[in-house]
Amino acid sequence: MRRVLAYAAILIVAGACAMGEILTDYGDPVDMRPADLVGTWVSGKDRSIVIDEDGTFAASNLPYELFDEFVPEGFNPADQLDGSGTWSLEVPISASHDRKSKVALSFDRLAGTEVASAGPSPSALRQDGVVYLIFFYVGSGGNSWTAYHK
């Protein structure tokens, strides 16, 4: 009987976690324009992405879990992870497809080292009238995200 109750408890917890992910509303996709994207985006007090009109960006204190497979060998996850590179907006091919544009980041420097990486890139979502650039990733505690706003 204990085994049945233990399995039932596991199923209930797993089901609740799955339903939480399914029912979570991160916002509505945004059809970004370059002028909307240019500026300083912040997440908390110590994270920022500065997107310039000339097609470049600089980011400070990026979430390590998002970039762990891109960082140079020997990088200490306790250190601040900064990066820079170029950005672009990928616009949908036709009106019949999803109307949101994709923010594409290409890194040429990460953790003080030259790299050549096309991602990861944030999703542009609007929630309660505020546009966020959101990175979704799997962290040490499971599914996670970091949101930046202007």
C-alpha positions as CSV (number, residue, x, y, z in Angstrom):
1,M,0.0,0.0,0.0
2,R,2.9,2.4,0.8
3,R,4.3,1.8,-2.7
4,V,1.0,2.7,-4.3
5,L,0.7,5.9,-2.2
6,A,4.3,6.8,-3.1
7,Y,3.7,6.3,-6.8
8,A,0.5,8.3,-6.5
9,A,2.3,11.2,-4.8
10,I,5.0,11.2,-7.5
11,L,2.4,11.3,-10.3
12,I,0.5,14.2,-8.6
13,V,3.7,16.2,-8.2
14,A,4.9,15.5,-11.7
15,G,1.4,16.3,-13.1
16,A,1.2,19.6,-11.2
17,C,4.7,20.6,-12.5
18,A,3.7,19.8,-16.1
19,M,0.4,21.7,-15.8
20,G,2.2,24.7,-14.4
21,E,4.4,24.8,-17.5
22,I,1.5,24.2,-19.8
23,L,-0.7,26.9,-18.2
24,T,2.1,29.5,-17.8
25,D,1.5,32.6,-19.9
26,Y,4.8,34.4,-20.6
27,G,3.0,37.0,-22.9
28,D,2.1,37.6,-26.5
29,P,4.6,37.5,-29.3
30,V,5.7,40.9,-30.5
31,D,6.5,42.0,-34.1
32,M,9.6,44.0,-33.3
33,R,11.0,46.8,-35.4
34,P,14.7,47.9,-35.2
35,A,13.7,51.1,-33.4
36,D,11.8,49.1,-30.8
37,L,14.9,46.9,-30.1
38,V,17.6,49.7,-29.9
39,G,18.3,50.7,-26.4
40,T,19.3,49.3,-23.0
41,W,17.4,46.3,-21.7
42,V,17.9,45.4,-18.1
43,S,17.1,42.4,-15.8
44,G,17.5,43.2,-12.2
45,K,20.3,45.4,-11.1
46,D,23.2,43.6,-12.6
47,R,22.2,42.3,-16.0
48,S,21.9,44.3,-19.2
49,I,21.9,44.1,-23.0
50,V,22.7,47.3,-24.8
51,I,21.5,47.1,-28.4
52,D,22.9,49.8,-30.8
53,E,21.5,51.1,-34.1
54,D,24.7,50.0,-35.9
55,G,23.7,46.3,-35.5
56,T,26.0,45.6,-32.5
57,F,25.2,44.7,-28.9
58,A,27.0,44.3,-25.6
59,A,25.6,42.2,-22.8
60,S,26.7,42.0,-19.1
61,N,26.2,39.2,-16.6
62,L,24.4,36.8,-18.9
63,P,22.8,33.7,-17.3
64,Y,25.6,31.1,-17.3
65,E,23.2,28.1,-17.7
66,L,22.0,29.5,-21.0
67,F,25.6,29.7,-22.3
68,D,27.4,26.8,-20.6
69,E,28.0,25.0,-23.9
70,F,29.4,28.2,-25.5
71,V,31.7,29.5,-22.9
72,P,35.5,29.0,-23.3
73,E,37.1,26.1,-21.6
74,G,38.2,27.0,-18.1
75,F,35.6,29.6,-17.5
76,N,34.5,29.8,-13.9
77,P,30.6,29.8,-13.6
78,A,31.0,32.1,-10.5
79,D,32.5,34.8,-12.7
80,Q,30.4,37.4,-14.5
81,L,29.6,36.3,-18.1
82,D,29.8,39.2,-20.5
83,G,29.3,39.0,-24.3
84,S,29.1,41.1,-27.5
85,G,28.4,40.7,-31.1
86,T,25.8,41.6,-33.8
87,W,22.0,41.5,-33.8
88,S,19.4,41.3,-36.5
89,L,15.6,40.9,-36.8
90,E,14.4,37.9,-38.8
91,V,11.0,38.9,-40.2
92,P,8.3,36.3,-41.0
93,I,8.3,35.1,-44.7
94,S,4.6,35.8,-45.3
95,A,1.5,37.1,-43.5
96,S,0.1,33.6,-43.3
97,H,2.9,32.6,-41.0
98,D,3.4,33.6,-37.4
99,R,3.7,37.4,-37.4
100,K,6.3,37.7,-34.7
101,S,9.9,38.6,-35.6
102,K,12.8,36.8,-34.1
103,V,15.6,38.6,-32.4
104,A,18.8,36.9,-33.6
105,L,22.0,37.4,-31.6
106,S,25.4,36.4,-33.0
107,F,28.2,36.4,-30.4
108,D,31.7,37.3,-31.4
109,R,33.0,37.7,-27.8
110,L,32.0,35.7,-24.8
111,A,33.7,35.7,-21.4
112,G,36.6,37.8,-22.8
113,T,37.3,35.3,-25.6
114,E,36.6,35.4,-29.3
115,V,33.9,33.0,-30.3
116,A,31.6,32.5,-33.3
117,S,28.1,31.5,-32.1
118,A,24.7,32.2,-33.5
119,G,22.8,32.0,-30.3
120,P,21.0,31.6,-28.1
121,S,18.6,34.4,-28.9
122,P,15.7,35.9,-26.8
123,S,12.0,35.8,-27.6
124,A,10.2,39.2,-27.7
125,L,7.0,39.0,-25.7
126,R,4.5,41.5,-24.4
127,Q,2.9,41.1,-21.0
128,D,0.7,43.8,-19.3
129,G,1.8,46.3,-21.9
130,V,5.5,45.8,-21.3
131,V,7.8,44.2,-23.9
132,Y,10.4,41.8,-22.7
133,L,13.3,40.0,-24.3
134,I,13.2,36.6,-22.6
135,F,15.8,33.8,-22.7
136,F,14.3,30.4,-21.9
137,Y,16.7,27.6,-20.7
138,V,17.1,24.6,-18.4
139,G,19.0,25.6,-15.3
140,S,20.1,23.8,-12.3
141,G,16.6,24.0,-10.8
142,G,14.9,22.9,-14.1
143,N,13.1,25.1,-16.6
144,S,14.1,28.7,-16.2
145,W,14.0,32.1,-17.9
146,T,15.6,35.5,-17.7
147,A,13.6,38.5,-18.8
148,Y,15.0,41.9,-19.9
149,H,12.9,45.1,-20.3
150,K,13.7,48.7,-21.3
